[in-house]
Amino acid sequence: TILTLFVFLSGLWLLAAFSNHILHRDMERVLSDQQFSIATLLANEIDREFDNRVNWLNKLASTFSEPLKQRPAELQALIEQRPILHELFNNGVFVTGLDGQLLAQHPLSSAEQPANAIDSAVVAETIKTGKPGFGVPTASARFEALVLTMAVPIQDDSGETIGTIGGIINLGKPNFIDQVAKTNYG
């Protein structure tokens, strides 16, 4: 009787240990899949926000072509008249010429001049390739935060790049990434 009880209890113990192992492995797989899904969802949302900003810059780049070539003095007024830019880029917007020199910027206040945060490598790459350029978040001592620069080419009617229009996102101020990060996914 004792031997039968011992065999029975040993079998139950082995069955419990095996079930625990399988359950643990399945839970790891399910949690891993859920985390991957959430990371993909967040990455897609951030990608969509970047695409939205690039699309707005591209739309505006097409309207800036003629003033850049013929009336560069009007560029400042054109930037200031586009409130959507100031909502999308919390640290300012800028227009550069083909040589990378700043032609217009907003805001103009000395406390927040975007000229000091413009990533010249992004502008140079955008001019060189004729494609949108994105910088890496860079620490800015002036703003005491990370800033991210993006730029798109301004092209003339023949498709030649004649300058860039871009924006700067201060990651230390409220921005679209904060909104994505605050979303609770369970």
N, C-alpha and C positions, 0 to 999 in steps of 0.2 A: 504494500500500500504506500509506504514511504517512497519507494523507488518510483512508483507510478506518479505520485504527487510531485516528486522532484523533476521527472521528465516533463510533466505537464507544465509546471512553473517555469522550467528552463525554456520550453517552447514558447510560452507566453512572453517571457523576457526577450528572447531573440526576435519574436514577431514585433514587439513594441520597439526595440532598437532599430530594426529594419524599417518599420513604418516611420519612425522619427527621422531617420536618414533620408528617406524618400520625400517626406514632407518638407524637410529643411531644404533639400535641393530644388524642389518645385517652388517653394516660396522665394528662394534666391532668383530663380529664373523669372518669375512673375514680377518681382520688384525691379529687376534689371530691365525688363521690357517696359515697365511703366516709367522708369526714370529716363530711358532712352526716348520714349514717346514725348515726355514733357520737355526734354532738352531739344528735341527736334521741333516741337511746337514753338518754343521760345526762340530758337534760332530762325525759324521761318518768319516769325513776327518781327524780329529785328531786321532781317533781310528785306521784308516788305517795307519797313520804315525807311531803310536806306534807299531802296528803289524809288519810293515816293519822293524823297529829297532829290535824287538824281533826275527824276522826271521833271520836277519843277525847275531845276536848274537848266535842263535841256530846253524846256519851253521858253524860258527867259533868254537863254543864249541866242536863240533864233531871232528874238526881237532886239538884241543888243548888237547884232552884226553891223548894221548900217551906222548907228551912232558911233561905234568904236572906230570905224574907218573914216567917217566924214565929220562927226561932231563929238569928239571925245569929252568936251566940256559938259555935255548933257548926261553923261553916264551917272554922275552923282545924283542928279535929280531922279533919274530912272530907278536907281536902287532904292532911294528913299520913298518912292511912290509904290513900292511893292511890299505891303504889310505881311503877305504870306511868308516872305523870306525871313522876316524877323521872328515869326512864330516857329519856323522850321530850324533856324540856326540861332541859338540863344546867345551866341557870342559875336555875331556879326557876319556880314557878307562883304565880298570884295570883287573887283574886276581888275584883271591885269592885262597888260599888253603882251605882244609876242615875245618881248624881251624879259617878261616876268615882272616888270615894274608895276607897282600899284597905281591904278588910274582912278579908282573910286572905292569907297568903303563906307559901310554904315555899321555901327554908330561912329560918329566923328568925335565924340567926347574923349577928352584926354585920358579919362579913367578906364575906358574900355576899348581902346583902339585895336581893331583886329590885326593891324599890320604886324604887331609884335607876335602874334600867334599863328600867322600864315606859315604853313609848312612849304618852304620853297621847293623842296624835292617833289612834292605832289604837283605843284604848278609846273615845274620843269618837265615832269613825266607826262602830264596831260598835254602840254604843248608839243612834246616830242612824238607821242603816240596818236594824238587826236582822239583819245578815249578818256572817259571819266577816270579820275584818280582819287584814291583814298589814302590818307595817311594812317599812321599808327597812333594810338593815344600817346601823347607826349606830355611830360610834366612841364608846366609853365609856372615859373617862379612868380611872374607878374600876377597870374590869376589864382595861384596856390591850388591848382587842380590840374587834372589831365584835360587836354584839349585835343580835338580830332578835326582835321581839315579835310574837306572834299572839294573837288573842282571838276568842272566839265569844260570842254573846249567851246569857244565861240568861233564859228566857221562862217566864211563868206559864201556867196552864191555858188562858187565853184568847188566848195568843200574844203578849202584850205583853212587851216587853223590860223586865226588872227589874234587870239587872246584867250583868256579863261574867265569864267565866273565861278565863284565858289562860296562856301560857307564854313563857319567854324562852330563846332559844338563844344561847349564847356561842360565836361562831364561832372563838374562840381556843382553846377546849377541844375534845377529841375529840367529834365529832358526826356525824350521818348524811351530811353533805356530804363529810366526809373519806373515809368508806367508799366513796362513789360515785367520788370523784376518784382513789382509789388503785387502782381496777379497771383492769387492763391489757387494752386492746382491740387487741392486735397491735402 
